[in-house]
Amino acid sequence: MLSTLGDLFWNGHEHRLRAAIRMCVFFGLWGFGPALAHRVIGGSVRAAFEAQLPWLSSLLLEALRLASVLAAAWFAARFVDRRPFSHYGFRIHRTWWLDLGFGVLLGALLMGTIFAISLAAGWVQVVDVLVAPAGTPFGGMFVSAIFLYVVVAIAEELLARGNQLLNMTEGFRPLGRWQAVMLAWLISSVIFGALHILNPNATGRSIAYLAWYGVLLGAGFVFTGELALPIGLHFSWNFVQGSIFGFAVSGRSLLGVSVLSTVETGPEFWTGGAFGPEGGLLGVLAAAAGILLIIGWVRWRTGSLALSNLYANTFVAQVTCTQASASTPEENTKQE
């Protein structure tokens, strides 16, 4: 009985926790780490800078959050998942940077298209430019916004794609390689949407749409095995949405700084209303176009669409590679 109960939590064959438990451990570290760091150090940062230099206070607090998330991810990868941290999608090389750049351009293109259509249809009005909270410099707050969206992109992609999608793929492996990836892609996207359920102005429809955006962001990880494209896309989608066009980002107005100040007057069904473009059909259609463009980019860059890049990050592939490298030349000859 005890052995059976233990098998629910421990994979004896792989000598590590089960996939669901590994994901829960990382989620706890991912949330608790930054909260603890902000409690210990954040008060001193706010006391020193928030009154006179709020943009610097925001930047330093986000840097603290990023350091905490990366430390949590490294610990989870090394001691919980038993894999190199790079397998979460950070095997950085030339193509990694190419994918990052493509992701940044893609997010800006998709959000720019949403804005252009809304403006042409008369669904959005520009009422001001270079907007920042009263008494704060636009330039400083704008730099803080850039860094904030970088941190959000890295943190959320590490959680939803780097950790969850990868571990779920390993957990569903008995179903078959393709089936495991597809099911992990779907479930991790649903979780991504559900994590925003407490956001201001959230509705059942907007959460379902955010799950669809999880599919969009997951596409880059599924077909490249790296987080470069999802991070670039996530960053520019949010940044252009909130700090260029002044839209709400998942129901929130972050830092209150934007190049344009806009008011949405069109039908909420299309524009998303107070939740922002992510709550409207324009955003859904843009995400569909984004998935197709990601598929086209990966096929153009690699010549094919395959799951081998993602699967190379799994524990099974890691162990197989280690065993192969430890084999003698004679053994390798026999295996070939």
C-alpha positions as CSV (number, residue, x, y, z in Angstrom):
1,M,0.0,0.0,0.0
2,L,2.8,2.4,1.0
3,S,4.7,1.5,-2.2
4,T,1.6,2.1,-4.3
5,L,1.0,5.5,-2.7
6,G,4.7,6.4,-3.1
7,D,4.5,5.6,-6.8
8,L,1.9,8.4,-7.2
9,F,4.6,10.9,-6.2
10,W,7.9,9.2,-7.2
11,N,9.0,7.8,-10.5
12,G,11.3,4.9,-9.5
13,H,12.5,4.3,-13.0
14,E,13.7,7.9,-13.4
15,H,14.6,8.5,-9.7
16,R,12.7,11.8,-9.5
17,L,9.3,13.2,-8.7
18,R,6.3,12.6,-11.0
19,A,5.7,15.3,-13.6
20,A,2.7,16.8,-11.9
21,I,4.6,17.1,-8.6
22,R,7.6,18.6,-10.3
23,M,5.4,21.3,-11.9
24,C,3.7,22.1,-8.5
25,V,7.1,22.5,-6.9
26,F,8.3,24.9,-9.5
27,F,5.1,26.9,-9.4
28,G,5.5,27.3,-5.7
29,L,9.1,28.4,-6.1
30,W,8.1,30.7,-9.0
31,G,5.5,32.5,-6.9
32,F,7.1,32.3,-3.4
33,G,10.6,33.3,-4.4
34,P,9.8,36.8,-5.8
35,A,7.3,37.4,-3.0
36,L,10.0,36.6,-0.4
37,A,12.6,38.7,-2.1
38,H,10.2,41.7,-2.3
39,R,9.3,41.3,1.4
40,V,13.0,41.1,2.5
41,I,14.5,43.7,0.1
42,G,11.6,45.4,-1.6
43,G,10.7,47.7,1.3
44,S,14.1,49.2,1.4
45,V,14.1,49.8,-2.4
46,R,10.7,51.5,-2.2
47,A,11.8,53.6,0.8
48,A,15.0,54.7,-1.0
49,F,13.6,55.5,-4.5
50,E,9.8,55.4,-4.8
51,A,9.2,59.0,-3.7
52,Q,11.7,60.7,-5.9
53,L,12.5,58.2,-8.6
54,P,9.5,55.9,-9.0
55,W,10.7,54.6,-12.4
56,L,14.0,53.5,-10.8
57,S,12.1,51.8,-8.0
58,S,10.0,49.9,-10.5
59,L,13.0,48.9,-12.5
60,L,14.9,47.6,-9.4
61,L,11.9,45.7,-8.1
62,E,11.5,44.0,-11.5
63,A,15.2,43.2,-11.5
64,L,14.7,41.6,-8.1
65,R,11.8,39.6,-9.4
66,L,13.8,38.4,-12.5
67,A,16.7,37.3,-10.3
68,S,14.3,35.3,-8.0
69,V,12.5,33.6,-10.9
70,L,15.8,32.6,-12.6
71,A,17.2,31.3,-9.3
72,A,14.0,29.3,-8.7
73,A,14.1,27.9,-12.3
74,W,17.8,26.9,-11.9
75,F,17.0,25.1,-8.6
76,A,14.0,23.3,-10.0
77,A,15.8,22.3,-13.2
78,R,18.9,21.0,-11.3
79,F,17.4,19.4,-8.2
80,V,13.7,18.7,-9.1
81,D,13.6,17.9,-12.8
82,R,17.3,16.7,-12.8
83,R,18.1,18.4,-16.1
84,P,20.3,21.3,-17.2
85,F,18.6,24.7,-16.8
86,S,19.3,25.3,-20.6
87,H,16.8,22.6,-21.4
88,Y,14.0,24.9,-20.3
89,G,14.6,26.7,-23.6
90,F,17.9,28.6,-23.1
91,R,20.4,26.7,-25.2
92,I,21.6,30.0,-26.6
93,H,23.3,30.2,-30.0
94,R,22.9,32.2,-33.2
95,T,19.5,30.8,-34.2
96,W,18.2,31.4,-30.6
97,W,18.8,35.2,-31.2
98,L,17.3,35.0,-34.7
99,D,14.1,33.4,-33.2
100,L,14.1,36.1,-30.4
101,G,14.2,38.8,-33.1
102,F,11.5,37.2,-35.1
103,G,9.3,36.9,-32.0
104,V,9.8,40.6,-31.2
105,L,8.9,41.6,-34.8
106,L,5.9,39.3,-34.9
107,G,4.4,40.6,-31.7
108,A,4.7,44.2,-32.9
109,L,3.3,43.3,-36.3
110,L,0.2,41.5,-34.8
111,M,-0.6,44.3,-32.3
112,G,0.1,47.0,-34.8
113,T,-2.4,45.3,-37.2
114,I,-5.0,45.2,-34.4
115,F,-4.5,48.9,-33.8
116,A,-4.6,49.8,-37.5
117,I,-7.9,47.9,-38.0
118,S,-9.4,49.5,-34.9
119,L,-8.4,53.0,-36.0
120,A,-9.6,52.5,-39.6
121,A,-13.0,51.2,-38.3
122,G,-13.3,54.1,-35.9
123,W,-13.2,51.8,-32.9
124,V,-10.3,53.6,-31.1
125,Q,-9.5,57.3,-30.7
126,V,-6.1,58.8,-29.9
127,V,-6.5,61.4,-27.2
128,D,-3.0,62.2,-26.1
129,V,0.7,61.3,-26.7
130,L,3.7,60.6,-24.5
131,V,1.6,59.9,-21.4
132,A,3.1,59.2,-18.0
133,P,1.9,59.4,-14.4
134,A,1.9,62.9,-13.0
135,G,5.2,64.1,-11.7
136,T,7.2,61.3,-13.4
137,P,9.5,61.6,-16.4
138,F,8.2,59.9,-19.5
139,G,11.6,58.6,-20.5
140,G,12.4,56.9,-17.2
141,M,8.9,55.3,-16.9
142,F,9.1,54.2,-20.5
143,V,12.5,52.4,-19.8
144,S,10.9,50.8,-16.7
145,A,8.0,49.6,-18.8
146,I,10.3,48.0,-21.3
147,F,12.1,46.1,-18.5
148,L,8.9,45.2,-16.8
149,Y,7.5,43.5,-20.0
150,V,10.9,41.7,-20.5
151,V,10.6,40.3,-17.0
152,V,7.0,39.3,-17.4
153,A,7.8,37.5,-20.7
154,I,10.7,35.6,-19.3
155,A,8.9,34.7,-16.0
156,E,5.7,33.5,-17.6
157,E,7.4,31.6,-20.5
158,L,9.6,29.8,-18.0
159,L,6.5,28.7,-16.1
160,A,4.0,27.9,-18.8
161,R,6.3,26.6,-21.6
162,G,9.8,25.9,-20.2
163,N,8.6,24.0,-17.2
164,Q,4.9,23.0,-17.6
165,L,4.8,22.1,-21.3
166,L,8.1,20.2,-21.1
167,N,7.2,18.3,-18.0
168,M,3.7,17.5,-19.3
169,T,5.3,16.1,-22.5
170,E,7.4,13.8,-20.4
171,G,4.3,12.8,-18.2
172,F,2.2,12.0,-21.3
173,R,5.0,10.2,-23.1
174,P,3.3,6.7,-22.9
175,L,0.6,8.1,-25.3
176,G,3.2,8.5,-28.0
177,R,5.5,11.4,-28.9
178,W,3.1,13.5,-31.0
179,Q,0.1,12.9,-28.7
180,A,2.2,13.8,-25.7
181,V,3.3,17.1,-27.1
182,M,-0.2,18.0,-28.4
183,L,-1.9,17.3,-25.1
184,A,0.8,19.1,-23.1
185,W,0.5,22.1,-25.5
186,L,-3.3,22.2,-24.9
187,I,-3.3,21.8,-21.2
188,S,-0.4,24.2,-20.5
189,S,-2.3,26.8,-22.6
190,V,-5.5,26.3,-20.6
191,I,-3.5,26.7,-17.4
192,F,-1.9,29.9,-18.8
193,G,-5.4,31.3,-19.4
194,A,-6.6,30.2,-15.9
195,L,-3.7,32.0,-14.2
196,H,-5.3,35.3,-15.3
197,I,-8.7,34.6,-13.9
198,L,-8.3,37.2,-11.1
199,N,-7.2,40.0,-13.5
200,P,-9.4,43.1,-13.6
201,N,-12.3,43.0,-16.0
202,A,-11.7,39.3,-16.7
203,T,-14.6,37.3,-18.1
204,G,-15.0,33.6,-19.1
205,R,-14.6,34.7,-22.7
206,S,-11.4,36.6,-22.1
207,I,-9.9,33.7,-20.1
208,A,-10.7,31.3,-23.0
209,Y,-9.1,33.8,-25.4
210,L,-6.0,33.9,-23.2
211,A,-5.8,30.1,-23.4
212,W,-5.8,30.6,-27.2
213,Y,-2.9,33.0,-26.8
214,G,-1.2,30.3,-24.8
215,V,-1.4,28.1,-28.0
216,L,0.2,30.9,-29.9
217,L,3.1,31.3,-27.5
218,G,3.4,27.6,-27.2
219,A,3.9,27.2,-30.9
220,G,7.3,28.7,-30.8
221,F,8.5,26.3,-28.1
222,V,6.9,23.2,-29.6
223,F,8.5,23.7,-33.0
224,T,11.9,25.0,-31.9
225,G,12.5,23.6,-28.4
226,E,13.7,27.0,-27.3
227,L,12.0,29.9,-25.4
228,A,13.6,32.6,-27.7
229,L,10.6,33.0,-30.0
230,P,7.9,32.8,-27.2
231,I,9.8,35.3,-25.0
232,G,10.3,37.8,-27.9
233,L,6.6,37.5,-29.0
234,H,5.3,37.7,-25.4
235,F,7.4,40.8,-24.7
236,S,6.5,42.8,-27.8
237,W,2.8,41.8,-27.8
238,N,2.4,43.2,-24.3
239,F,4.8,46.1,-24.7
240,V,3.3,47.4,-27.9
241,Q,-0.2,46.8,-26.6
242,G,0.3,48.7,-23.4
243,S,3.2,51.1,-23.7
244,I,2.9,52.1,-27.4
245,F,-0.9,52.1,-28.1
246,G,-2.1,52.6,-24.5
247,F,-4.4,49.5,-24.5
248,A,-5.1,47.6,-21.3
249,V,-2.9,44.5,-21.0
250,S,-5.0,41.5,-19.9
251,G,-7.3,44.0,-18.1
252,R,-4.5,46.0,-16.5
253,S,-2.8,49.3,-17.1
254,L,0.8,48.7,-16.1
255,L,2.9,51.8,-14.9
256,G,0.5,54.2,-16.7
257,V,3.1,55.1,-19.4
258,S,2.4,55.0,-23.2
259,V,3.4,56.7,-26.4
260,L,-0.3,57.0,-27.3
261,S,-3.3,57.5,-25.0
262,T,-6.3,55.8,-26.6
263,V,-10.0,55.3,-25.8
264,E,-11.8,52.3,-27.3
265,T,-15.3,53.1,-28.5
266,G,-15.9,50.1,-30.7
267,P,-17.9,46.9,-30.0
268,E,-16.5,45.0,-27.1
269,F,-17.0,41.7,-29.0
270,W,-14.3,42.9,-31.4
271,T,-12.1,45.2,-29.3
272,G,-12.1,43.5,-25.9
273,G,-13.3,46.6,-24.2
274,A,-11.8,47.3,-20.7
275,F,-9.9,44.0,-20.8
276,G,-7.9,45.2,-23.9
277,P,-7.5,43.6,-27.3
278,E,-6.8,40.2,-25.8
279,G,-10.5,40.1,-24.8
280,G,-11.8,40.7,-28.4
281,L,-12.1,38.8,-31.6
282,L,-9.5,40.9,-33.3
283,G,-6.9,39.5,-30.9
284,V,-8.1,36.0,-31.5
285,L,-7.7,36.4,-35.3
286,A,-4.3,38.0,-34.9
287,A,-3.2,35.0,-32.8
288,A,-4.4,32.6,-35.5
289,A,-2.4,34.6,-38.0
290,G,0.6,34.5,-35.6
291,I,0.5,30.7,-35.4
292,L,0.6,30.4,-39.2
293,L,3.5,32.9,-39.4
294,I,5.4,30.9,-36.7
295,I,4.9,27.7,-38.7
296,G,6.1,29.5,-41.9
297,W,9.2,31.0,-40.1
298,V,10.2,27.6,-38.6
299,R,9.8,25.8,-42.0
300,W,11.8,28.5,-43.7
301,R,14.6,28.5,-41.2
302,T,14.9,24.8,-40.6
303,G,13.3,23.3,-43.8
304,S,10.8,21.2,-41.8
305,L,8.4,21.1,-38.9
306,A,9.4,18.6,-36.3
307,L,9.1,17.9,-32.6
308,S,12.6,16.6,-32.3
309,N,13.9,20.0,-31.0
310,L,11.4,20.0,-28.1
311,Y,11.9,16.3,-27.5
312,A,15.6,16.8,-27.2
313,N,14.9,18.7,-24.0
314,T,13.1,15.8,-22.3
315,F,14.5,13.7,-19.6
316,V,14.5,10.5,-21.7
317,A,16.5,12.2,-24.5
318,Q,18.9,13.6,-21.9
319,V,19.5,10.2,-20.3
320,T,19.9,8.5,-23.7
321,C,22.4,11.1,-24.7
322,T,24.4,10.6,-21.4
323,Q,24.4,6.9,-21.8
324,A,25.5,7.1,-25.4
325,S,28.4,9.5,-24.5
326,A,29.4,7.1,-21.7
327,S,29.5,4.1,-24.0
328,T,32.8,2.7,-25.3
329,P,33.7,3.1,-29.0
330,E,33.0,-0.6,-29.4
331,E,29.6,-0.3,-27.8
332,N,28.8,2.7,-30.0
333,T,29.8,0.7,-33.1
334,K,27.4,-2.1,-32.0
335,Q,24.6,0.3,-31.4
336,E,25.0,1.8,-34.9
